[in-house]
Amino acid sequence: MTAELQSTSHGQTLVLTLRAPEARNALDGAICAAGIEALGVAERSDEVRSVVITGADGVFSAESLERLQARRQQPAQAQAQGVELLHHWVEAVRTHPKPVIAAVEGLAEGAGFSLALACDLVVAARNAAFAMGGARLGLPPAGGASWSLPQSLARQMASEILLCGEHIAAPRLHALGLVNHLAEPGRALHEALALAQRLNARAPNALASIKELVGDAPQRSFTEQLAHERDHLVRGLRHANAGEGIAAALEKRTPNYK
């Protein structure tokens, strides 16, 4: 069976399911290209307010040693193009204006771990595990992990994950703040969809502003970030959703955001 990215709708949430049965849902060029296209469609759709990325058959996405071995035989240019395609998808996830949630069962390894790190929120089964196993294979990381991990963790912890390459249980990453919610085994997608439904009830323009502010913060000084917040807040105040949200709070009713 060939690798594919399955796309299904759950209300206002788009679910993207990684499916590569013979390679433990390892990310390849076709899946990455499909992911970029799917996020583009989701961004343009008023019907989609959030995205959940998960894996089929109880695995999020692991490395395929056979694919890595085959990749070693490719010319350097082809190798670089494959990595660039992965990076384009990871960047598309990180900069997507709508919330993106990773629902992790089983193993999230290598590029799969990087993909989960690019998501805004991570829901993981209690028995799930994460690994940057490149060091065990004589390889450095890809997919932005060398940026994402030091941004989120102390340097020593980020270094341990990258240098040792060992599996880290979801509860430990939850304690470190990299996993938002723990779910019972087999329930990660269910919990992620419930979380998405809560986000879907928020004002889409406000969520997009928050995502942009959080994403831009590491590259800005505090003074620059204050100016950035000012501009977003002024734009938000002038949006119809602010009027609806404030009126709903005063009237003690549920807001109906557009």
For each residue, the residues with C-beta under 8 A, 3 or more apart:
1: 19 20 21 22
2: 20 30
3: 19 20 23 25 26 28 30 31
4: 19 20 30 31 34
5: 16 17 18 19 30 31 34 35 38
6: 16 17 19 56
7: 14 15 16 17 38
8: 14 15 17
9: 13 14 15 47 48
10: 13 14 15 52 193 196
11: 197 200
12: 47 48 49 50 196 197 200
13: 9 10 48 49 50 51 52 193 196 197 200
14: 7 8 9 10 38 42 48 50 51 52
15: 7 8 9 10 51 52 53 54 189 193
16: 5 6 7 35 38 51 52 53 54
17: 5 6 7 8 54 55 56
18: 5 25 27 31 53 54 55 56 60 61 112
19: 1 3 4 5 6 25 55 56 57
20: 1 2 3 4 23 24 25 26 28 31 64
21: 1 25 56 57
22: 1
23: 3 20 26 28 64 66 67
24: 20 59 61 62 63 64 107
25: 3 18 19 20 21 55 56 57 59 60 61 62 112
26: 3 20 23 61 62 63 64 67 111 112
27: 18 31 32 61 86 89 111 112 115
28: 3 20 23 31 32 67
29: 32 33 82 85
30: 2 3 4 5 33 34
31: 3 4 5 18 20 27 28 34 35
32: 27 28 29 35 36 85 86 88 89
33: 29 30 36 37 85 89
34: 4 5 30 31 37 38
35: 5 16 31 32 38 39 53 89 92 93
36: 32 33 39 40 88 89 92
37: 33 34 40 41
38: 5 7 14 16 34 35 41 42
39: 35 36 42 43 51 89 92 93 96
40: 36 37 43 44 92
41: 37 38 44 45
42: 14 38 39 45 48 51 96 98
43: 39 40 96 97 98
44: 40 41
45: 41 42 48
46:
47: 9 12
48: 9 12 13 14 42 45 51 98
49: 12 13 98 99 196 199 200 204
50: 12 13 14 98 99 100 101 196 199 200
51: 13 14 15 16 39 42 48 96 98 99 100 101
52: 10 13 14 15 16 100 101 102 103 189 192 193 196
53: 15 16 18 35 93 100 101 102 103 115 116 119
54: 15 16 17 18 60 102 103 104 105 188 189 192
55: 17 18 19 25 58 59 60 61 104 105 106 112
56: 6 17 18 19 21 25 59
57: 19 21 25
58: 55 105 106 186
59: 24 25 55 56 62 105 106 107
60: 18 25 54 55 102 103 104 105 106 107 108 112 116 128
61: 18 24 25 26 27 55 107 108 109 110 111 112 115
62: 24 25 26 59 106 107 108 109 110 112
63: 24 26 67 68 109 110 111 112 133 137
64: 20 23 24 26 67 68
65: 68 69 137
66: 23 69 70
67: 23 26 28 63 64 70 71
68: 63 64 65 71 72 137 139
69: 65 66 72 73
70: 66 67 73 74
71: 67 68 74 79 82
72: 68 69
73: 69 70
74: 70 71 78 79 82
75: 78 79
76: 79 80
77: 80 81
78: 74 75 81 82
79: 71 74 75 76 82 83
80: 76 77 83 84
81: 77 78 84 85
82: 29 71 74 78 79 85 86
83: 79 80 86 87 142
84: 80 81 87 88
85: 29 32 33 81 82 88 89
86: 27 32 82 83 89 90 111 114 142 143
87: 83 84 90 91 142 143 144
88: 32 36 84 85 91 92
89: 27 32 33 35 36 39 85 86 92 93 115
90: 86 87 93 94 114 115 118 143 144
91: 87 88 94 95 118 144
92: 35 36 39 40 88 89 95 96
93: 35 39 53 89 90 96 100 115 118 119
94: 90 91 118 144 215
95: 91 92 215
96: 39 42 43 51 92 93 100 211
97: 43 207 208 211 212
98: 42 43 48 49 50 51 204 207 208 211
99: 49 50 51 120 121 196 199 207 211
100: 50 51 52 53 93 96 118 119 120 121
101: 50 51 52 53 119 120 121 122 123 192 195 196
102: 52 53 54 60 108 115 116 119 121 122 123 124 192
103: 52 53 54 60 123 124 188 189 191 192 193
104: 54 55 60 108 116 122 123 124 125 128 130 170 179 188
105: 54 55 58 59 60 124 125 128 185 186 188 189
106: 55 58 59 60 62 125 128 129
107: 24 59 60 61 62 112 128 129 130 131 167
108: 60 61 62 102 104 112 113 115 116 124 128 129 130 131
109: 61 62 63 112 113 130 131 132 133
110: 61 62 63 113 114 131 132 133 134 141 142 143
111: 26 27 61 63 86 114 115 142 143
112: 18 25 26 27 55 60 61 62 63 107 108 109 115 116
113: 108 109 110 116 117 130 131 132 143 145
114: 86 90 110 111 117 118 141 142 143 144 145 148
115: 27 53 61 89 90 93 102 108 111 112 118 119 143
116: 53 60 102 104 108 112 113 119 122 130
117: 113 114 122 143 144 145 148 149 152 178
118: 90 91 93 94 100 114 115 143 144 148
119: 53 93 100 101 102 115 116 122
120: 99 100 101 211
121: 99 100 101 102 180 181 192 195
122: 101 102 104 116 117 119 173 178 179 180 181
123: 101 102 103 104 179 180 181 182 183 188 191 192 195
124: 102 103 104 105 108 128 130 170 173 174 179 181 182 183 188
125: 104 105 106 128 170 182 183 184 185 186 187 188
126: 170 171 182 183 184 185
127: 169 170 185
128: 60 104 105 106 107 108 124 125 169 170 188
129: 106 107 108 167 168 169 170
130: 104 107 108 109 113 116 124 167 168 170 173 178
131: 107 108 109 110 113 165 166 167 168
132: 109 110 113 135 141 145 149 161 162 165
133: 63 109 110 136 137 165
134: 110 137 138 139 140 141 142 162 165
135: 132 138 139 140 162 163 164 165
136: 133 165 166
137: 63 65 68 133 134 165
138: 134 135
139: 68 134 135
140: 134 135 146
141: 110 114 132 134 145 146 162
142: 83 86 87 110 111 114 134 145
143: 86 87 90 110 111 113 114 115 117 118
144: 87 90 91 94 114 117 118 147 148
145: 113 114 117 132 141 142 148 149 162
146: 140 141 149 150 162
147: 144 150 151
148: 114 117 118 144 145 151 152
149: 117 132 145 146 152 153 157 158 161 162
150: 146 147 153 155 158
151: 147 148 218
152: 117 148 149 158 177 178
153: 149 150 157 158 161 176 177 178
154: 157 158
155: 150 158 159
156: 159 160
157: 149 153 154 160 161 176
158: 149 150 152 153 154 155 161 162
159: 155 156 162 163
160: 156 157 163 164
161: 132 149 153 157 158 164 168
162: 132 134 135 141 145 146 149 158 159 165
163: 135 159 160
164: 135 160 161
165: 131 132 133 134 135 136 137 162
166: 131 136
167: 107 129 130 131
168: 129 130 131 161 172 173
169: 127 128 129 172 173
170: 104 124 125 126 127 128 129 130 173 174 179 182
171: 126 174 175 182
172: 168 169 175 176
173: 122 124 130 168 169 170 176 178 179
174: 124 170 171 177 178 179 180 181 182
175: 171 172
176: 153 157 172 173
177: 152 153 174
178: 117 122 130 152 153 173 174
179: 104 122 123 124 170 173 174 182
180: 121 122 123 174 195
181: 121 122 123 124 174 191 195
182: 123 124 125 126 170 171 174 179
183: 123 124 125 126 187 188 190 191 192
184: 125 126 187
185: 105 125 126 127
186: 58 105 125
187: 125 183 184 190 191
188: 54 103 104 105 123 124 125 128 183 191 192
189: 15 52 54 103 105 192 193
190: 183 187 193 194
191: 103 123 181 183 187 188 194 195
192: 52 54 101 102 103 121 123 183 188 189 195 196
193: 10 13 15 52 103 189 190 196 197
194: 190 191 197 198
195: 101 121 123 180 181 191 192 198 199
196: 10 12 13 49 50 52 99 101 192 193 199 200
197: 11 12 13 193 194 200 201
198: 194 195 201 202
199: 49 50 99 195 196 202 207
200: 11 12 13 49 50 196 197
201: 197 198 254 255 257
202: 198 199 206 207 257
203: 206 207 239 241 242 244 245 255 257
204: 49 98 207 208 241 257 258
205: 208 209 236 239 241
206: 202 203 209 210 236 241
207: 97 98 99 199 202 203 204 210 211
208: 97 98 204 205 211 212
209: 205 206 212 213 232 235 236
210: 206 207 213 214
211: 96 97 98 99 120 207 208 214 215
212: 97 208 209 215 216 232
213: 209 210 216 217 225 228 229 232
214: 210 211 217
215: 94 95 211 212
216: 212 213 219 220 225 228
217: 213 214 220 225
218: 151
219: 216
220: 216 217 224 225 228
221: 224 225
222: 225 226
223: 226 227
224: 220 221 227 228
225: 213 216 217 220 221 222 228 229
226: 222 223 229 230
227: 223 224 230 231
228: 213 216 220 224 225 231 232
229: 213 225 226 232 233
230: 226 227 233 234
231: 227 228 234 235
232: 209 212 213 228 229 235 236
233: 229 230 236 237
234: 230 231 237 238
235: 209 231 232 238 239
236: 205 206 209 232 233 239 241 242
237: 233 234 242
238: 234 235 242
239: 203 205 235 236 242 243
240: 243 244 258
241: 203 204 205 206 236 244 245 255 257 258
242: 203 236 237 238 239 245 246
243: 239 240 246 247
244: 203 240 241 247 248 255 256 257 258
245: 203 241 242 248 249 255 257
246: 242 243 249 250
247: 243 244 250 251 255
248: 244 245 251 252 253 254 255 256
249: 245 246 252 255
250: 246 247
251: 247 248
252: 248 249
253: 248
254: 201 248
255: 201 203 241 244 245 247 248 249
256: 244 248
257: 201 202 203 204 241 244 245
258: 204 240 241 244
